[in-house]
Amino acid sequence: MNTQALTGVGPVREEPDAVARLAGAVLGAWRRRSGLSREDFGRRSGYSAELVSSVEIGRRAPTTSYLTAADDICDAQGAITAMDPHIRQRPRTRPETDHRHGPGTALSFFAPTVLPDLFLTDSEAEARDKAEPLAVADEDGGGDGAAGRRRILDAGSPICLVLDEGVLLRTLGDRSAHHRHLADLADHPRITVQVLPLDSGEPPALTCPVTLLRHGDRASGFVHVDTGVHWLRPDAVRDVEQRFATLRPTALPPRTSRALVLDAADRTGR
């Protein structure tokens, strides 16, 4: 999807993170010193070559687990893991700070293809983190890892997920356990899950994965597209919020949606 179609002004990328870029350069130097290509390093570390590239150019800050793996593979004897506290304590851009939300921050998600990490089981999130290079937050950002997801889910803030019914069909791994986990989340009093049926008959108001955050009168949001994660301009956020509000009435009500998710779990568990 051309994200400029959302508002005509397009998304805004985060400013380059100097600390992440420096860490990436150091990691790349250690990898080359060890005689490894990005593909070789990825195979030994369990991360994709795309993620390795994303880290080394500074697009994504390396997680603690990534640094630990790199230190071991490159026999850096602690020189790589010594960067960890500096990376965790680096200054944050405004969008990153917004994403480190706390109580009172309402979250809205539209998932046309895959579920957001927040709604995954721990094993699914771990597998996706290793496979996908452009996750929106690293493990110190509050949205990555089991502890981060629990903090968000337990914060008491309202969360709304609208997902395409096709997402239930495209789930990998233990699909039945995945669906039951989603149904359990839908039972939470502050979590709303709505399924957009395949036969809704109307084109959706949104066509790419969207996350919206609102705290009082402050709102931000981002979209996931092939080129990565794009933070939205303020006027784009307002437009996407309106589109999300238009989308919800076309989805199934929460109780009906939960019943559909459980039915999918029963069918796949047979």
Salt bridges, closest charged atoms under 4 A:
ASP17 OD2 - ARG90 NE 2.55
ASP40 OD1 - ARG43 NH2 2.45
GLU56 OE2 - ARG31 NE 2.68
GLU56 OE1 - ARG38 NE 2.91
ASP84 OD1 - ARG88 NE 2.87
GLU96 OE2 - ARG90 NH2 3.19
GLU96 OE2 - ARG92 NH1 3.07
ASP98 OD2 - ARG94 NH1 2.44
ASP98 OD1 - ARG218 NH2 2.76
ASP117 OD1 - ARG128 NH1 2.98
ASP122 OD1 - ARG149 NH2 2.43
GLU124 OE2 - HIS178 ND1 2.53
ASP129 OD1 - ARG60 NH2 2.84
GLU132 OE2 - ARG128 NE 3.94
ASP138 OD2 - ARG90 NH2 3.31
ASP140 OD1 - ARG88 NH1 3.37
ASP140 OD2 - ARG90 NH1 3.77
ASP140 OD2 - ARG92 NH2 2.00
ASP144 OD2 - ARG60 NH2 3.55
ASP187 OD2 - ARG258 NH2 2.86
ASP239 OD2 - ARG243 NE 2.84
GLU241 OE2 - ARG214 NE 2.92
ASP263 OD2 - ARG267 NE 2.87
ASP266 OD1 - ARG180 NH2 2.56
